């Protein structure tokens, strides 16, 4: 999975739906997801068509937290 695929978003009716997309890892946050999330938030922050942002996750979990194995690997 590419870094761009780790977080996706859509905007509908002034709502930005931001979705973590690592369901096989219960959407654990790794360095790639964190970088992509910062890019997405930067992109959405000043958009006139966004009034609220909702975070969600693909699959059965929103997020299981940090991916400790990925962070330990550096």
C-alpha positions, -999 to +999 in steps of 0.1 A: +000+000+000+013+034-009+015+062+016-012+081-003-036+051+003-033+051+041-057+081+046-085+090+022-111+118+024-142+130+007-161+163+012-200+163+011-223+190+023-195+209+041-184+177+060-149+163+054-150+125+059-114+114+067-108+077+068-078+057+080-072+029+056-051+001+072-079-023+082-056-053+082-037-036+111-069-022+127-059+012+114-028+014+136-009+046+130+025+042+114+049+069+101+034+068+066-002+072+079+009+101+102+026+119+073-004+114+050-027+126+078-008+158+082-010+164+044-048+158+044-053+181+074-032+208+057-052+204+025-086+206+043-078+233+069-086+264+048-111+250+023-143+271+021-164+240+014-154+223+047-172+232+080-165+201+100-142+171+099-151+136+109-124+109+115-133+073+108-116+041+099-119+014+073-131-020+086-141-028+121-119-004+140-113+034+140-078+029+153-059+005+176-034+033+183+003+033+174+018+006+153+046-001+177+064-026+154+066+000+127+079+027+150+105+004+166+118-005+132+124+032+126 
